[in-house]
Amino acid sequence: MIDRRAPRASSSLRRPKLLSVLQEGYTRSQFLADLQAGVIVGIVALPLAIAFAIASGTTPDRGLATAVVAGFLISALGGSRVQIGGPTGAFVVIVYGIIQQHGLDGLLVATLLAGAILVAMGVARLGTVIKFIPYPVTIGFTAGIAVIIFASQVRDLLGLTTGALPADFVGKVEVYARTASTVNWAAAGVGLGTVALILAWNRTRSRIPGPFIALVVTTAAVHLLGLQVETIGSRFGTVAGLPRPTLPHVDWAALPQLVPAAITIALLAAIESLLSAVVADGMIGTRHRSDQELIAQGVANLAVPFFGGIPATGAIARTATNVKNGGRTPVAGMIHAVTLLVIALAAGKWAALIPMATLGGILAVVCWHMGEWHVVWRELRGPRSDAIVMGLTFLLTVLVDLTVAVQAGVVLAAFLFMRRMAEVTNVTALTGPGDAAVPDEPDPRDPNALAARDVPPGVEVYEVNGPFFFGAANKFRDTLATVSRRPRVLIVRLRAVPALDATGLHALREVIERSAAEGTRVILSDVHAQPMAALARSDLLERLGEENIVGHIDEALGIARAHLGLPPAPRPERWAPTVARQERRQAPREGS
């Protein structure tokens, strides 16, 4: 019976939440709550979809298409009850770079590849593996992306006359420095006014989103006052609905060059969507299905290229807006997509009137919240290694490339983690040549402590504490190298060693071979399952001999005494008595 149930439990992890909700029973009151939340989130998503598309170097209608298609599929197929999907700021940097290098067709192919990778990750149950990316890396590249997006919006925010902007951050700064005198004060007033209006409106805690209010107010003000500012229409023409479905053109020669970009898109989509799902779980007290969420993200990114869209993932801000307005099921996310579709088809032509400075102001606020600067400051005051990882990831994101930043951040974090583990691991000499047990052994009341045992002359005992891996192998060699006189028996206790790797095995092999050449017998004591399996897979078990690998220190000392021709030691007490306890025991005898 257990075997029959196991596949069902496994398959439930890759089942859309929508099916679970419908199976539980979907009520009219919940539909009305989802309807309200979906419409509000759709209104919030409208300016963001347009702004992210323009910032990415493409047209507004492609951002709307992404929000509609991906938003519907992510909610319908996803593993979260309240996840809202669509274009996000995290992709702006990647998408802009791909379009600059490979054109729009290259972006569509990279998005298709990323979708396939995400589906494969979900099918392979890698949903939990993504969570192992270090937090400082996530904070570093998120803050870096926020800075890059803001740098791309300075032109529209201030109405600068710059022409085409370079792709790199430093190049943008140089262009802004040269063209600072071309500020359009009307556009600057609209942009900064948008920022002020959003911040002020958010304090009212109104359910009507601040970006939508700012968009309506500033657009109306520009046209009523006749301000000379650039609009979506003057730059892109009329926004006429959504792009027609087409087959992306695949340049097979350029395909290998798009694979790294596709991997970056897939990893970023996975990280952001699962992070958003975790945040949503904390808000509504549920648990998402990470593998199913990855599959839904993959299907969405496989679909949007056929509508000319850009990469999509879960959006934390829109998901939080959904929850705060009563959305509790995937139906709310589906309604949000339908709302956007209705707006795009019925009122798309009005989007041409939106000032570019308004979109710049909206994205400036998004960048401020996206950067989470209070978290950055907190990390800077935390452990130095984490601050270094975050700082390096941030700088590489801004100055080099997001892909390089994530790779370097993860590698550096791994090295620093190994360094910390090596510092935790230590090798202790519990005896000296011919001496009794060292009095400062960690826990003298431990029933297995060496202080409770008679260690004969000619026997030395060393103990390794912590993972015995390549980071700690040198400590082992260095500690044993300090022995000035070679013992007849060397006991190495491994009771606190949960894991042993190839480098640790090599260090043991060196000690065993050197000891054999010097006539010293080596005994391994208190060996756990993983180290024992590692010894068995290598030739070290045969070289050392199974009789020299024992499960307890008493066995090791017994073998040592027999090797030295000494009689067996008396049975040790339950724990080692301290000097004070010995004196208390002897006091009555002396007074009798």
Salt bridges, closest charged atoms under 4 A:
GLU24 OE1 - ARG81 NH2 2.94
ASP156 OD1 - ARG155 NE 3.87
ASP156 OD1 - ARG235 NH2 2.73
GLU230 OE1 - ARG235 NH2 2.83
ASP281 OD2 - HIS288 ND1 2.64
GLU423 OE2 - ARG419 NE 3.33
ASP446 OD2 - ARG495 NH1 2.78
ASP454 OD2 - ARG561 NH1 3.42
GLU463 OE2 - ARG495 NE 2.65
GLU510 OE1 - ARG477 NE 2.74
GLU510 OE2 - HIS506 NE2 3.02
GLU513 OE2 - ARG543 NH1 3.44
GLU518 OE1 - ARG486 NE 3.23
ASP526 OD1 - ARG493 NE 3.46
ASP539 OD1 - ARG509 NH2 2.68
ASP539 OD2 - ARG543 NH2 3.76
ASP554 OD1 - ARG453 NE 2.45
ASP554 OD2 - HIS552 ND1 3.51
GLU573 OE2 - ARG585 NH1 3.34
